[in-house]
Amino acid sequence: MTSLKDAMIYLPELALALKQTMYMIGVSMVFGMVFGLIIGTVLFLCRKKETWQQRCLYNISSSYVNIIRSFPFLLLVVTLIPLTRVMVGTGFGPKSASVSLSLVAIAIFARLCEQVLLDIPKSVLILSESLGVTRWQHVYHFLWLEARSGLVLSATSMLISLVSYSTVMGVVGGGGIGDFAIRYGYQRYEYIVMMLAIVIMIVLVGLIQLVGYKIAKKLDKRTLS
């Protein structure tokens, strides 16, 4: 079995894998938070019995979220290869992998945002309506501002999910920590290398959770237990 000292020869490959993981997660995080927030807000505003009920827009947004979330991720990655070739010029590599991850991130964050907005007290919505604010003012000053802590926690959950999803991106040459663990650890029987990659991923998830919780606690008017 490889010793920890011998495993250090894989440090250049490990550094590259970390860089690829950060790239994929970073790109998909941006798209997920921006478009996921928009779609999640649309789902909340356009649902039945809401002030701005739009069943057609709601059904389109909800169908996208449901289809992407229920689609087996590995099959989704392979299915989207022709699309990624059109969008980024290649069907393989971190750029290609970012497309699939972004679509999943948008769907995950959109549904989480909808659930957070649904938890806003009715009194806040009634106050907004009584003041006669514009739709943008209603969304920004009443919905997003009131739900900011929950939205941060939702973004944290989305990021943790992306770390998990990124581990299978080796199927399209996306690389990353998961691909590193399989190729240099499992397939070569270098179990120390594989465990090192797993520990790094556990630490990464722990840091994301810690930072997300701290930010949410700071933004929340209540005390999070």
KAZI-V990650 format. One record per residue. N is the residue number from 1. RES is the residue in three letters. SS is DSSP state (2 for helix, 1 for strand, 0 for the rest). PHI is phi in radians with two decimals (* if undefined). OMEGA is omega in radians with two decimals (* if undefined). Layout:
n,res,ss,phi,omega
N,RES,SS,PHI,OMEGA
N,RES,SS,PHI,OMEGA
This chain:
n,res,ss,phi,omega
1,MET,0,*,-3.13
2,THR,0,-1.18,3.07
3,SER,0,-1.44,3.12
4,LEU,2,-1.08,3.13
5,LYS,2,-1.15,3.11
6,ASP,2,-1.16,-3.11
7,ALA,2,-1.19,-3.12
8,MET,2,-1.14,3.12
9,ILE,2,-1.18,3.14
10,TYR,2,-1.61,-3.10
11,LEU,2,-1.01,3.10
12,PRO,2,-1.05,3.10
13,GLU,2,-1.15,3.12
14,LEU,2,-1.14,3.12
15,ALA,2,-1.09,3.11
16,LEU,2,-1.13,3.13
17,ALA,2,-1.10,3.09
18,LEU,2,-1.10,3.12
19,LYS,2,-1.09,3.13
20,GLN,2,-1.13,3.12
21,THR,2,-1.10,3.14
22,MET,2,-1.11,3.12
23,TYR,2,-1.12,-3.11
24,MET,2,-1.09,-3.12
25,ILE,2,-1.21,-3.13
26,GLY,2,-1.08,-3.14
27,VAL,2,-1.12,-3.10
28,SER,2,-1.18,3.10
29,MET,2,-1.12,-3.13
30,VAL,2,-1.07,-3.13
31,PHE,2,-1.12,-3.13
32,GLY,2,-1.12,-3.09
33,MET,2,-1.24,-3.11
34,VAL,2,-1.26,-3.06
35,PHE,2,-1.32,3.08
36,GLY,2,-1.14,3.11
37,LEU,2,-1.12,3.14
38,ILE,2,-1.12,-3.11
39,ILE,2,-1.14,3.11
40,GLY,2,-1.07,3.11
41,THR,2,-1.18,3.09
42,VAL,2,-1.07,3.12
43,LEU,2,-1.05,-3.14
44,PHE,2,-1.25,-3.06
45,LEU,2,-1.25,-3.00
46,CYS,2,-1.71,-3.13
47,ARG,0,-1.22,-3.07
48,LYS,0,-1.05,3.09
49,LYS,0,1.32,3.05
50,GLU,0,-1.52,-3.06
51,THR,0,-1.03,-3.10
52,TRP,0,-1.85,-3.09
53,GLN,0,-1.05,3.08
54,GLN,0,-2.43,-3.01
55,ARG,2,-1.08,-3.11
56,CYS,2,-1.12,3.14
57,LEU,2,-1.12,3.11
58,TYR,2,-1.11,-3.11
59,ASN,2,-1.13,3.12
60,ILE,2,-1.13,-3.12
61,SER,2,-1.13,-3.12
62,SER,2,-1.16,3.13
63,SER,2,-1.12,3.10
64,TYR,2,-1.04,-3.11
65,VAL,2,-1.08,-3.10
66,ASN,2,-1.15,-3.12
67,ILE,2,-1.14,-3.11
68,ILE,2,-1.13,-3.11
69,ARG,2,-1.23,-3.11
70,SER,2,-1.58,-3.12
71,PHE,0,-1.30,3.06
72,PRO,0,-0.95,-2.94
73,PHE,2,-1.06,-3.11
74,LEU,2,-1.08,3.10
75,LEU,2,-1.19,3.09
76,LEU,2,-1.10,3.14
77,VAL,2,-1.04,-3.12
78,VAL,2,-1.19,-3.12
79,THR,2,-1.09,-3.07
80,LEU,0,-1.48,-3.12
81,ILE,2,-0.96,3.10
82,PRO,2,-1.04,3.13
83,LEU,2,-1.16,-3.13
84,THR,2,-1.16,3.07
85,ARG,2,-1.10,3.13
86,VAL,2,-1.24,-3.02
87,MET,2,-1.35,-3.05
88,VAL,2,-2.09,3.06
89,GLY,0,1.50,3.13
90,THR,0,-2.69,3.11
91,GLY,0,-1.73,-3.09
92,PHE,0,-2.35,3.12
93,GLY,0,1.78,-3.11
94,PRO,2,-1.03,3.13
95,LYS,2,-1.09,3.12
96,SER,2,-1.11,-3.14
97,ALA,2,-1.09,-3.12
98,SER,2,-1.14,3.13
99,VAL,2,-1.12,-3.14
100,SER,2,-1.09,3.14
101,LEU,2,-1.12,-3.14
102,SER,2,-1.14,3.13
103,LEU,2,-1.08,3.11
104,VAL,2,-1.20,3.14
105,ALA,2,-1.06,3.12
106,ILE,2,-1.06,-3.11
107,ALA,2,-1.12,-3.12
108,ILE,2,-1.11,-3.07
109,PHE,2,-1.19,3.13
110,ALA,2,-1.07,-3.13
111,ARG,2,-1.18,3.11
112,LEU,2,-1.14,3.11
113,CYS,2,-1.09,3.12
114,GLU,2,-1.02,-3.13
115,GLN,2,-1.14,3.12
116,VAL,2,-1.14,-3.13
117,LEU,2,-1.15,3.11
118,LEU,2,-1.17,-3.14
119,ASP,0,-1.50,3.12
120,ILE,0,-1.16,3.14
121,PRO,0,-0.98,-3.14
122,LYS,2,-1.06,-3.12
123,SER,2,-1.07,3.11
124,VAL,2,-1.15,-3.13
125,LEU,2,-1.19,3.11
126,ILE,2,-1.13,3.10
127,LEU,2,-1.07,3.13
128,SER,2,-1.04,-3.13
129,GLU,2,-1.17,-3.11
130,SER,2,-1.19,3.14
131,LEU,2,-1.43,3.12
132,GLY,0,1.18,-3.11
133,VAL,0,-1.29,3.06
134,THR,0,-1.28,-3.12
135,ARG,2,-1.09,3.13
136,TRP,2,-1.12,3.11
137,GLN,2,-1.10,3.10
138,HIS,2,-1.08,-3.12
139,VAL,2,-1.21,-3.01
140,TYR,2,-1.33,-3.00
141,HIS,2,-1.46,-3.09
142,PHE,2,-1.98,-3.10
143,LEU,2,-1.36,-3.05
144,TRP,2,-1.14,-3.11
145,LEU,2,-1.16,3.14
146,GLU,2,-1.19,-3.04
147,ALA,0,-1.73,-2.98
148,ARG,2,-1.01,-3.14
149,SER,2,-1.15,3.12
150,GLY,2,-1.13,3.11
151,LEU,2,-1.16,3.09
152,VAL,2,-1.14,3.10
153,LEU,2,-1.14,3.08
154,SER,2,-1.15,3.10
155,ALA,2,-1.11,3.10
156,THR,2,-1.12,3.11
157,SER,2,-1.10,3.11
158,MET,2,-1.08,-3.13
159,LEU,2,-1.09,3.12
160,ILE,2,-1.11,3.08
161,SER,2,-1.11,-3.14
162,LEU,2,-1.14,3.08
163,VAL,2,-1.05,3.12
164,SER,2,-1.14,-3.12
165,TYR,2,-1.11,-3.08
166,SER,2,-1.15,-3.09
167,THR,0,-1.21,-3.11
168,VAL,0,-1.82,-3.07
169,MET,2,-1.31,3.05
170,GLY,2,-1.10,-3.12
171,VAL,2,-1.15,3.07
172,VAL,2,-2.01,3.10
173,GLY,0,1.19,-3.12
174,GLY,0,-1.29,-3.13
175,GLY,0,1.26,3.14
176,GLY,0,1.72,-3.08
177,ILE,2,-1.09,-3.14
178,GLY,2,-1.10,3.11
179,ASP,2,-1.12,3.09
180,PHE,2,-1.07,-3.13
181,ALA,2,-1.09,-3.14
182,ILE,2,-1.26,-3.03
183,ARG,2,-1.27,-3.07
184,TYR,2,-1.67,-3.14
185,GLY,2,-1.79,-3.04
186,TYR,2,-1.16,-3.05
187,GLN,0,-1.21,3.13
188,ARG,0,-1.80,-3.13
189,TYR,0,1.02,3.08
190,GLU,0,-1.68,-2.98
191,TYR,2,-1.21,3.06
192,ILE,2,-1.12,3.12
193,VAL,2,-1.11,3.14
194,MET,2,-1.10,3.14
195,MET,2,-1.15,3.10
196,LEU,2,-1.08,3.12
197,ALA,2,-1.14,3.13
198,ILE,2,-1.12,3.13
199,VAL,2,-1.08,3.12
200,ILE,2,-1.06,3.14
201,MET,2,-1.18,3.10
202,ILE,2,-1.11,3.12
203,VAL,2,-1.12,3.14
204,LEU,2,-1.06,3.12
205,VAL,2,-1.11,3.12
206,GLY,2,-1.09,3.12
207,LEU,2,-1.16,3.11
208,ILE,2,-1.05,-3.14
209,GLN,2,-1.09,-3.11
210,LEU,2,-1.14,-3.12
211,VAL,2,-1.12,3.13
212,GLY,2,-1.06,-3.14
213,TYR,2,-1.13,-3.13
214,LYS,2,-1.10,3.14
215,ILE,2,-1.14,-3.13
216,ALA,2,-1.09,-3.14
217,LYS,2,-1.13,3.13
218,LYS,2,-1.22,-3.11
219,LEU,2,-1.44,-3.05
220,ASP,0,-1.35,3.10
221,LYS,0,-1.29,3.09
222,ARG,0,-1.55,3.07
223,THR,0,-1.79,3.10
224,LEU,0,-1.38,-3.14
225,SER,0,-1.54,*
